[in-house]
Amino acid sequence: MAEPILPRARQRAATSVDAANAAGASLRSGSAGRYDRPGRPFDRPISAPRALPRWHYLAALAAGAANTLSFAPTPHGGWLALALFAFLYAWLTRTTGWKSAALTGGAFGLGNFVTGVWWLYVSMHDYGGMAAPLAGAAVMLFSLYLALYPALSAGLWSFCAGHAENVSRRGELPFYPTWHGTFAFASAWAIGEWLRGTMLTGFPWLASGYAQVDGPLAGFAPIAGVYGVGWIGALVAALIVQAVHAGIARRGRGRERWVAAAICPGLLALALIASGMLLTRVAWTLPANAPLNARVLQGNVKQEMKFDEAGVRDAIALYQRMITEKPADLIVTPETAVPLLPQQFPPPFAQAVRKFADSTGSSILVGAFGATITPDGQMIDPTNSLFGITPNSNELYRYDKRHLVPFGEFVPLGFHWFVQLMNIPLGDLARGQPVQRPFMVHNQPVDVDICYEDIFGEEIARSLRETATPAGVLVNVSNLAWFGDTIALDQHLQMARMRTLETGRPMLAATNTGTTAAIDAHGRVVAKLPAMTVGSLDVTVQGTSGRTPYIAAGNNIVLAVSLILLAFGFAFGPARQKRRND
């Protein structure tokens, strides 16, 4: 009986092999039924990746616009940011290749930046005198440029997660969120934001980590900085999508597989959120030296009057009165409070301020312009500077702005025609040194910066890391009158709060029109002045000492982790996806 059975078994096996070969051939030719997972046939053939409908990109654009609401002045916008990034990741998994993924990321970025930096129109049109159509076009072009970075992140994710390989081999089959895809998304997003903050002098405004200043992930700021917080935020959002998708797709496939696929990423996301909340209780720095009594001044000088001859006289009289009104350990004026060189200060003003400092023991920081005086008396290399007056000392402290604003303080090569369209009285200024000595107030070193320098956390961390006497207090002086009473004021204050979280140092923010504030070492605003008012803020500030992990390593932590994970994903992601498809 055994002899006849063997040939029949071999015949059935050969038949099965032939059927499998035929199925493989028909799959390759696109004429057979297709499967999105074992046992789920479709009745349409595999074809080239379909074109996504236009509403897919419109939805991404709308989500990007909504993401602006996660930043200041929205309170606790970090939770909204997590929800919108979860939507973005889920939306990317629907794309049909790296090109559509890049377009989706670019649409999200465009929506975010058009609604998030529209206040640049105010500076160019209202104060710069540029025609409204040109100013609007300039904002749109700038937003398109900024959107290239999230587009790059999305395209990079597609390759490193195996998404591009999945689409090229399997046509319209959906991409399933996986562990390596989740980590690739977080890493690609962090790399894109870091590039946006460094390329062409950098513009890290609206980096996703800023939304977490009052959010659940703020505790990671002293460890990995704003880009690290953005990395974790993107990771949490992707983990949530992975958990939800796996919970739906793998239901009924066995309890153990369902738990591993759905519960594990969900638990990791919850653990990261809980860790971010708990880490806010960790004291990375300690109080150092005696507290300082500080007075921070806000002159509310109208921008259209700031450089007018009569306006300059009025500003000098205003700040002379405000400075000498009341003594303090430290008195801070806004950026270019006196828009002159120290050599051009009216003698009554210079004498009154010097006499007041010597008689009351007050140290004073005055915003003005600096320059180098040549032997023949010419003034060259103008700078945007802060000058410090120390009681009973003839030495004049000077800090020169090191990170200049394109088109406002220097003209990029080939763009002089653009500046000529505006009426902004700043041209090509000289840059200060990357690391400059702090200003000593009694025995407390103070690290100063000007305008949007405080949105570059790595530069402040470097200054604290490489200075022989690390500062215990941060001071930022700004003139945001260029942007009117817009969301730019609240966004700038939010970024200043991130610097205090990263460094564990308090900050005093002195602005011309707002928002003048005092921020403690934990990122909390302890006092502030209303915008568009004249006033002085009297506060007591306690300096700190010590290094947070971010001061010690800067952005190196998040960059190293992101590059390693992306390299791993690029090397193994497509192969893993190929095996998964097979």
C-alpha positions as CSV (number, residue, x, y, z in Angstrom):
1,M,0.0,0.0,0.0
2,A,2.9,2.4,0.6
3,E,4.2,2.2,-2.9
4,P,1.2,3.8,-4.7
5,I,0.9,6.5,-2.0
6,L,4.5,7.9,-2.6
7,P,4.0,8.9,-6.2
8,R,0.7,10.6,-5.3
9,A,2.3,12.6,-2.5
10,R,5.1,13.6,-4.9
11,Q,2.5,14.5,-7.4
12,R,0.6,16.7,-4.9
13,A,3.9,18.4,-3.8
14,A,4.9,19.1,-7.4
15,T,1.4,20.4,-8.1
16,S,1.8,22.8,-5.1
17,V,5.2,23.9,-6.3
18,D,3.8,24.6,-9.8
19,A,0.9,26.5,-8.3
20,A,3.2,28.6,-6.2
21,N,5.4,29.3,-9.2
22,A,2.4,30.2,-11.2
23,A,1.1,32.5,-8.4
24,G,4.5,34.2,-8.2
25,A,4.6,34.7,-11.9
26,S,1.1,36.1,-11.9
27,L,2.0,38.4,-9.0
28,R,5.0,39.7,-10.9
29,S,2.9,40.2,-14.0
30,G,0.2,42.0,-12.1
31,S,-2.6,39.5,-13.1
32,A,-3.3,37.7,-9.8
33,G,-5.3,38.6,-6.8
34,R,-3.3,40.6,-4.2
35,Y,-3.0,40.3,-0.5
36,D,-2.6,43.0,2.2
37,R,-1.9,40.2,4.7
38,P,-2.1,36.4,4.7
39,G,-5.5,35.2,3.9
40,R,-7.0,38.6,2.9
41,P,-7.1,38.5,-0.9
42,F,-8.2,41.5,-3.0
43,D,-9.8,41.2,-6.4
44,R,-7.8,43.9,-8.1
45,P,-4.3,43.4,-9.4
46,I,-1.1,44.9,-8.1
47,S,-0.3,48.1,-9.9
48,A,2.0,51.1,-9.7
49,P,1.6,53.3,-6.6
50,R,-1.6,55.3,-6.9
51,A,-1.6,59.1,-6.8
52,L,-2.9,60.4,-3.5
53,P,-6.0,62.7,-3.7
54,R,-5.4,66.4,-3.3
55,W,-7.3,66.5,-0.1
56,H,-4.6,64.4,1.5
57,Y,-2.1,67.2,1.1
58,L,-4.7,69.8,2.1
59,A,-5.3,67.9,5.3
60,A,-1.6,67.9,6.0
61,L,-1.5,71.7,5.3
62,A,-4.4,72.2,7.7
63,A,-2.8,70.1,10.4
64,G,0.4,72.2,10.0
65,A,-1.6,75.4,10.4
66,A,-3.3,74.0,13.5
67,N,0.1,73.1,14.9
68,T,0.8,76.9,15.3
69,L,-1.8,76.8,18.1
70,S,0.4,74.4,20.1
71,F,2.9,77.3,20.6
72,A,2.6,80.4,22.7
73,P,0.3,82.1,23.6
74,T,-1.7,78.8,23.8
75,P,-1.3,77.4,27.3
76,H,-0.2,73.8,27.6
77,G,0.0,73.4,23.9
78,G,2.3,70.4,24.2
79,W,-0.6,68.0,24.4
80,L,-2.0,69.5,21.1
81,A,1.4,69.1,19.5
82,L,1.5,65.4,20.4
83,A,-1.9,64.9,18.9
84,L,-1.0,66.7,15.6
85,F,2.3,64.8,15.3
86,A,0.4,61.6,15.7
87,F,-1.8,62.6,12.9
88,L,1.2,63.6,10.8
89,Y,2.8,60.2,11.3
90,A,-0.4,58.3,10.5
91,W,-0.8,60.5,7.4
92,L,2.7,59.6,6.3
93,T,2.0,55.9,6.5
94,R,-0.7,56.4,3.9
95,T,1.7,57.9,1.4
96,T,2.7,55.9,-1.7
97,G,6.4,56.6,-1.9
98,W,9.2,58.9,-0.7
99,K,8.0,61.7,-3.0
100,S,4.4,61.7,-1.6
101,A,5.9,61.4,1.9
102,A,8.1,64.5,1.2
103,L,5.1,66.4,-0.2
104,T,3.1,65.5,2.9
105,G,5.8,66.7,5.2
106,G,6.3,69.8,3.2
107,A,2.6,70.6,3.2
108,F,2.5,70.2,7.0
109,G,5.5,72.5,7.3
110,L,4.1,75.1,5.0
111,G,0.9,75.4,6.9
112,N,2.8,75.7,10.2
113,F,5.2,78.4,9.0
114,V,2.8,80.6,7.0
115,T,0.6,80.8,10.1
116,G,3.5,80.9,12.6
117,V,5.8,83.5,11.1
118,W,3.3,85.8,9.3
119,W,4.4,88.6,11.6
120,L,7.5,89.1,9.4
121,Y,5.0,90.8,7.1
122,V,4.6,93.5,9.7
123,S,8.3,94.2,9.8
124,M,8.7,94.4,6.1
125,H,5.5,96.3,5.2
126,D,4.5,98.3,8.2
127,Y,8.0,99.4,9.3
128,G,10.2,98.4,6.3
129,G,8.0,100.2,3.8
130,M,7.9,97.3,1.4
131,A,4.8,97.1,-0.9
132,A,2.2,94.8,0.5
133,P,2.2,92.3,-2.4
134,L,6.0,92.0,-2.2
135,A,6.0,91.6,1.6
136,G,3.3,88.9,1.3
137,A,5.2,87.1,-1.4
138,A,8.4,87.3,0.7
139,V,6.7,85.7,3.7
140,M,5.3,83.0,1.4
141,L,8.7,82.3,-0.2
142,F,10.4,82.2,3.2
143,S,7.7,79.7,4.4
144,L,8.3,77.5,1.4
145,Y,12.0,77.5,2.1
146,L,11.4,76.5,5.8
147,A,8.9,73.8,4.6
148,L,11.8,72.1,2.8
149,Y,13.1,70.8,6.1
150,P,10.0,68.9,7.2
151,A,9.8,67.7,3.6
152,L,13.4,66.4,3.9
153,S,12.5,64.7,7.2
154,A,9.5,62.9,5.8
155,G,11.4,61.8,2.7
156,L,14.3,60.6,4.8
157,W,11.9,58.7,7.0
158,S,10.4,56.9,4.0
159,F,13.8,55.5,3.0
160,C,15.0,54.6,6.5
161,A,11.8,53.0,7.6
162,G,11.6,50.8,4.6
163,H,8.5,52.6,3.4
164,A,9.9,53.4,0.0
165,E,10.9,49.7,-0.5
166,N,7.5,48.6,0.6
167,V,5.8,50.8,-2.0
168,S,8.2,50.0,-4.9
169,R,7.8,46.3,-4.4
170,R,4.1,45.9,-3.4
171,G,2.3,48.6,-5.2
172,E,-0.7,49.9,-3.2
173,L,-0.2,47.8,-0.1
174,P,-0.4,50.0,3.0
175,F,2.7,50.5,5.2
176,Y,2.4,49.1,8.7
177,P,4.1,51.2,11.4
178,T,7.0,49.3,12.9
179,W,9.5,49.8,15.6
180,H,12.3,50.9,13.3
181,G,9.9,53.1,11.4
182,T,8.8,54.8,14.6
183,F,12.4,55.5,15.7
184,A,13.3,56.6,12.1
185,F,10.5,59.2,12.2
186,A,11.7,60.7,15.5
187,S,15.3,60.8,14.3
188,A,14.5,62.2,10.8
189,W,12.3,64.9,12.3
190,A,15.1,65.9,14.8
191,I,17.7,66.1,12.1
192,G,15.5,68.2,9.9
193,E,14.8,70.7,12.7
194,W,18.5,70.8,13.6
195,L,19.4,71.6,9.9
196,R,16.8,74.3,9.8
197,G,18.4,75.8,12.9
198,T,21.9,75.8,11.5
199,M,21.8,76.1,7.6
200,L,22.2,79.6,6.2
201,T,22.7,81.1,9.7
202,G,19.7,79.1,10.9
203,F,16.1,79.9,11.8
204,P,14.9,77.5,14.6
205,W,11.8,79.5,15.3
206,L,8.8,77.1,15.9
207,A,11.0,74.1,16.6
208,S,8.6,71.5,17.9
209,G,10.2,71.2,21.3
210,Y,9.2,74.7,22.2
211,A,5.6,73.6,22.4
212,Q,6.6,71.4,25.4
213,V,7.7,74.3,27.6
214,D,4.4,73.9,29.5
215,G,3.8,70.4,28.2
216,P,4.4,66.9,29.5
217,L,7.9,66.6,28.0
218,A,9.6,69.7,29.4
219,G,11.6,67.6,31.8
220,F,13.8,66.4,29.0
221,A,15.0,69.9,28.1
222,P,18.0,70.0,30.5
223,I,19.2,66.6,29.1
224,A,18.8,67.0,25.4
225,G,17.7,70.5,24.6
226,V,14.9,71.7,22.4
227,Y,15.8,69.3,19.5
228,G,15.9,66.4,22.0
229,V,12.5,67.4,23.3
230,G,11.2,67.5,19.7
231,W,12.8,64.0,19.1
232,I,10.9,62.6,22.1
233,G,7.7,64.3,21.1
234,A,7.8,62.8,17.6
235,L,8.7,59.4,19.1
236,V,5.7,59.5,21.5
237,A,3.4,60.4,18.7
238,A,4.7,57.7,16.4
239,L,4.4,55.1,19.3
240,I,0.8,56.0,19.8
241,V,0.1,55.5,16.1
242,Q,2.0,52.2,16.1
243,A,0.0,51.0,19.2
244,V,-3.4,51.9,17.8
245,H,-2.7,50.5,14.4
246,A,-1.3,47.2,15.8
247,G,-4.2,46.9,18.2
248,I,-6.6,47.0,15.3
249,A,-4.7,45.1,12.7
250,R,-3.6,42.2,14.9
251,R,-6.7,41.6,16.8
252,G,-7.7,38.0,16.8
253,R,-4.1,36.8,15.9
254,G,-3.3,35.5,19.4
255,R,-3.1,37.3,22.7
256,E,0.7,37.2,22.9
257,R,1.3,38.8,19.5
258,W,-1.4,41.4,20.2
259,V,0.2,42.4,23.5
260,A,3.6,42.6,22.0
261,A,2.4,44.6,19.0
262,A,0.0,47.0,20.7
263,I,0.7,47.2,24.4
264,C,4.4,47.6,24.3
265,P,4.6,50.8,22.2
266,G,1.7,52.2,24.1
267,L,3.4,51.6,27.4
268,L,6.6,53.1,26.2
269,A,4.8,56.2,25.1
270,L,3.2,56.5,28.5
271,A,6.5,55.9,30.2
272,L,8.1,58.8,28.2
273,I,5.3,61.1,29.1
274,A,5.5,60.2,32.8
275,S,9.3,60.6,32.8
276,G,9.0,64.0,31.2
277,M,6.7,65.1,34.0
278,L,8.9,63.6,36.8
279,L,12.1,65.0,35.5
280,T,10.8,68.6,36.0
281,R,11.4,67.9,39.7
282,V,15.1,67.2,39.3
283,A,17.4,70.1,40.3
284,W,20.3,70.1,37.8
285,T,21.8,73.3,39.2
286,L,22.2,74.8,42.7
287,P,21.7,78.4,44.0
288,A,25.0,80.3,43.9
289,N,26.1,83.7,45.2
290,A,23.8,86.3,46.7
291,P,20.5,87.2,45.0
292,L,20.5,90.3,42.8
293,N,17.9,93.0,43.0
294,A,17.2,93.9,39.3
295,R,15.3,96.5,37.4
296,V,14.4,95.7,33.8
297,L,13.2,98.6,31.7
298,Q,10.7,98.8,28.9
299,G,10.6,102.2,27.1
300,N,7.9,101.4,24.5
301,V,9.6,103.6,22.0
302,K,7.7,103.6,18.7
303,Q,9.6,101.9,16.0
304,E,8.9,104.7,13.4
305,M,10.5,107.2,15.9
306,K,13.4,105.1,17.1
307,F,15.9,106.3,14.6
308,D,14.4,109.7,14.0
309,E,16.5,112.6,15.4
310,A,13.7,113.8,17.7
311,G,12.9,110.3,18.6
312,V,16.5,109.6,19.7
313,R,16.5,112.7,21.9
314,D,13.2,111.6,23.5
315,A,14.5,108.1,24.1
316,I,17.7,109.3,25.7
317,A,15.7,111.5,28.1
318,L,13.3,108.7,28.8
319,Y,16.0,106.2,29.7
320,Q,18.0,108.7,31.7
321,R,15.0,109.2,33.9
322,M,14.2,105.5,34.1
323,I,17.7,104.5,34.9
324,T,18.3,107.1,37.6
325,E,14.8,106.7,39.1
326,K,15.7,104.0,41.6
327,P,18.9,102.0,42.5
328,A,19.3,98.3,42.0
329,D,22.1,95.8,41.8
330,L,21.5,95.4,38.1
331,I,19.6,97.7,35.7
332,V,19.0,96.5,32.2
333,T,17.8,98.6,29.2
334,P,16.4,97.0,25.9
335,E,18.4,96.5,22.7
336,T,19.7,99.8,21.2
337,A,17.8,101.8,23.8
338,V,20.2,104.6,22.9
339,P,20.8,104.1,19.1
340,L,24.2,105.9,19.1
341,L,27.8,105.0,19.7
342,P,29.1,105.6,23.3
343,Q,31.3,108.4,21.9
344,Q,28.1,110.1,20.7
345,F,26.2,109.9,24.0
346,P,25.2,113.4,25.1
347,P,27.4,114.5,28.0
348,P,24.5,115.2,30.3
349,F,23.2,111.6,29.8
350,A,26.7,110.0,30.2
351,Q,27.5,112.0,33.3
352,A,24.1,111.4,35.0
353,V,24.3,107.6,34.4
354,R,27.9,107.4,35.6
355,K,27.2,109.5,38.7
356,F,24.2,107.4,39.6
357,A,26.1,104.1,39.2
358,D,29.0,105.3,41.5
359,S,26.7,106.8,44.1
360,T,24.2,103.9,44.4
361,G,26.4,100.9,43.6
362,S,24.2,100.0,40.6
363,S,25.5,98.1,37.6
364,I,23.9,99.2,34.4
365,L,23.6,97.5,30.9
366,V,22.8,100.0,28.1
367,G,21.9,98.8,24.6
368,A,23.7,100.9,21.9
369,F,25.9,100.6,18.8
370,G,29.6,99.9,18.9
371,A,32.4,100.4,16.4
372,T,36.2,100.2,16.0
373,I,37.9,103.6,16.0
374,T,40.9,103.8,13.6
375,P,44.0,105.9,14.3
376,D,42.8,108.5,11.9
377,G,39.4,108.8,13.8
378,Q,37.2,106.8,11.4
379,M,34.6,104.4,12.8
380,I,34.6,100.9,11.2
381,D,33.0,97.5,11.9
382,P,29.8,98.8,13.5
383,T,28.2,96.3,15.9
384,N,24.9,95.8,17.8
385,S,26.2,96.0,21.3
386,L,25.6,96.1,25.1
387,F,27.7,98.3,27.3
388,G,28.1,97.7,31.0
389,I,28.8,100.3,33.6
390,T,30.3,99.0,36.9
391,P,30.2,101.2,40.0
392,N,33.5,103.1,40.7
393,S,35.2,101.5,37.8
394,N,36.5,103.2,34.6
395,E,36.3,100.0,32.6
396,L,33.4,99.9,30.2
397,Y,32.1,96.3,29.6
398,R,31.2,95.5,26.0
399,Y,29.3,92.7,24.4
400,D,28.9,92.5,20.6
401,K,26.1,90.5,19.1
402,R,27.5,87.4,17.5
403,H,24.5,85.9,15.6
404,L,23.2,88.6,13.3
405,V,19.7,88.7,11.6
406,P,19.8,88.2,7.9
407,F,18.5,91.3,5.9
408,G,18.2,93.2,9.2
409,E,21.8,93.3,10.4
410,F,23.7,91.8,7.5
411,V,22.9,91.4,3.8
412,P,23.4,87.9,2.4
413,L,25.4,87.7,-0.8
414,G,23.3,88.6,-3.8
415,F,20.4,90.1,-1.8
416,H,21.2,93.8,-1.7
417,W,18.4,94.4,-4.1
418,F,16.0,93.0,-1.5
419,V,17.2,95.2,1.3
420,Q,16.9,98.3,-1.0
421,L,13.2,97.6,-1.1
422,M,12.9,98.2,2.6
423,N,13.6,101.2,4.8
424,I,15.3,99.5,7.7
425,P,18.2,101.4,9.2
426,L,20.5,98.5,9.7
427,G,22.9,97.1,7.1
428,D,26.1,95.2,7.3
429,L,27.2,94.9,10.9
430,A,30.3,93.1,12.3
431,R,29.9,89.9,14.3
432,G,31.1,89.5,17.9
433,Q,33.2,86.6,19.1
434,P,31.4,83.3,19.6
435,V,32.3,83.2,23.3
436,Q,32.6,86.5,25.3
437,R,33.3,87.2,28.9
438,P,30.4,87.7,31.3
439,F,29.4,90.9,32.9
440,M,30.2,90.9,36.6
441,V,27.6,92.3,39.0
442,H,29.1,92.2,42.5
443,N,30.3,88.6,42.6
444,Q,27.6,87.2,40.1
445,P,28.7,86.7,36.5
446,V,25.9,87.5,34.0
447,D,25.8,86.1,30.5
448,V,24.2,88.5,28.0
449,D,22.8,88.1,24.5
450,I,20.9,90.3,22.1
451,C,17.6,89.9,20.2
452,Y,17.0,86.5,18.7
453,E,20.4,85.1,19.9
454,D,18.4,83.4,22.7
455,I,16.7,81.1,20.2
456,F,20.0,79.4,19.6
457,G,20.4,77.2,22.7
458,E,23.6,75.6,21.6
459,E,25.4,79.0,21.5
460,I,24.3,79.8,25.0
461,A,25.3,76.4,26.2
462,R,28.7,76.8,24.5
463,S,29.3,80.1,26.2
464,L,28.5,78.6,29.6
465,R,30.7,75.6,28.8
466,E,33.7,77.4,27.5
467,T,33.8,80.5,29.7
468,A,36.4,80.5,32.5
469,T,33.7,81.9,34.9
470,P,30.3,80.4,33.9
471,A,27.5,82.8,34.4
472,G,24.8,82.2,37.0
473,V,22.2,84.6,35.4
474,L,21.1,85.0,31.7
475,V,20.1,88.4,30.3
476,N,18.5,89.0,26.9
477,V,17.7,92.4,25.5
478,S,15.5,92.8,22.4
479,N,13.6,95.2,20.3
480,L,10.5,93.4,19.0
481,A,8.8,96.6,18.0
482,W,9.5,95.5,14.4
483,F,6.7,93.0,14.7
484,G,4.0,95.0,16.5
485,D,1.7,93.5,19.0
486,T,1.7,90.0,17.4
487,I,2.3,86.4,18.5
488,A,6.0,87.0,17.9
489,L,6.3,88.5,21.4
490,D,4.8,85.5,23.1
491,Q,6.7,83.0,21.0
492,H,10.0,84.8,21.8
493,L,9.3,84.6,25.5
494,Q,8.5,80.9,25.2
495,M,11.9,80.3,23.6
496,A,13.6,82.3,26.3
497,R,11.9,80.0,28.8
498,M,13.3,76.9,27.0
499,R,16.8,78.4,27.5
500,T,16.3,78.5,31.2
501,L,15.1,74.9,31.2
502,E,18.2,73.8,29.2
503,T,20.7,75.6,31.3
504,G,19.1,75.7,34.7
505,R,19.7,79.4,34.9
506,P,17.2,82.3,35.5
507,M,16.8,84.9,32.8
508,L,15.9,88.6,32.6
509,A,14.3,89.7,29.3
510,A,14.4,93.4,28.6
511,T,12.4,94.5,25.5
512,N,11.4,97.8,24.0
513,T,7.7,97.0,23.6
514,G,7.3,93.6,25.2
515,T,7.4,91.1,26.6
516,T,9.7,92.2,29.4
517,A,9.9,89.4,32.0
518,A,11.8,87.6,34.7
519,I,12.0,83.8,34.3
520,D,13.3,81.5,37.1
521,A,15.7,78.6,36.6
522,H,12.7,76.2,36.1
523,G,11.3,78.0,33.1
524,R,8.5,79.8,35.1
525,V,7.6,83.4,34.4
526,V,7.7,85.0,37.8
527,A,6.9,88.6,36.7
528,K,6.4,90.4,33.4
529,L,5.2,93.8,32.1
530,P,2.2,94.3,29.8
531,A,3.2,94.7,26.2
532,M,3.1,98.2,24.6
533,T,3.5,100.0,27.9
534,V,6.2,102.0,29.5
535,G,7.5,100.6,32.8
536,S,10.2,99.0,34.9
537,L,10.1,95.5,36.4
538,D,11.6,95.2,39.8
539,V,12.5,91.6,40.7
540,T,15.0,89.6,42.8
541,V,16.9,87.0,40.8
542,Q,18.9,84.1,42.3
543,G,21.8,82.9,40.2
544,T,22.7,79.2,39.9
545,S,25.8,77.2,39.3
546,G,26.5,73.7,37.8
547,R,26.1,72.1,34.4
548,T,23.0,70.4,33.0
549,P,23.7,67.5,30.6
550,Y,22.7,69.9,27.8
551,I,25.3,72.4,28.8
552,A,28.0,69.7,28.9
553,A,27.1,68.1,25.5
554,G,24.9,70.6,23.6
555,N,23.1,69.0,20.7
556,N,25.6,66.2,20.3
557,I,23.4,63.8,22.2
558,V,20.3,64.0,20.0
559,L,22.4,64.3,16.8
560,A,24.4,61.1,17.6
561,V,21.3,59.1,18.6
562,S,19.4,60.3,15.5
563,L,22.2,59.6,13.1
564,I,22.9,56.1,14.5
565,L,19.2,55.2,14.4
566,L,18.8,56.5,10.8
567,A,21.9,54.6,9.7
568,F,20.5,51.5,11.3
569,G,17.1,52.0,9.7
570,F,18.6,52.8,6.2
571,A,20.8,49.6,6.4
572,F,18.2,47.2,7.7
573,G,14.8,48.9,7.3
574,P,14.2,48.1,3.6
575,A,15.4,44.5,4.1
576,R,13.1,44.0,7.1
577,Q,10.2,45.4,5.2
578,K,11.0,43.1,2.3
579,R,11.0,40.1,4.5
580,R,7.7,41.3,6.0
581,N,6.2,41.6,2.6
582,D,7.4,38.2,1.5
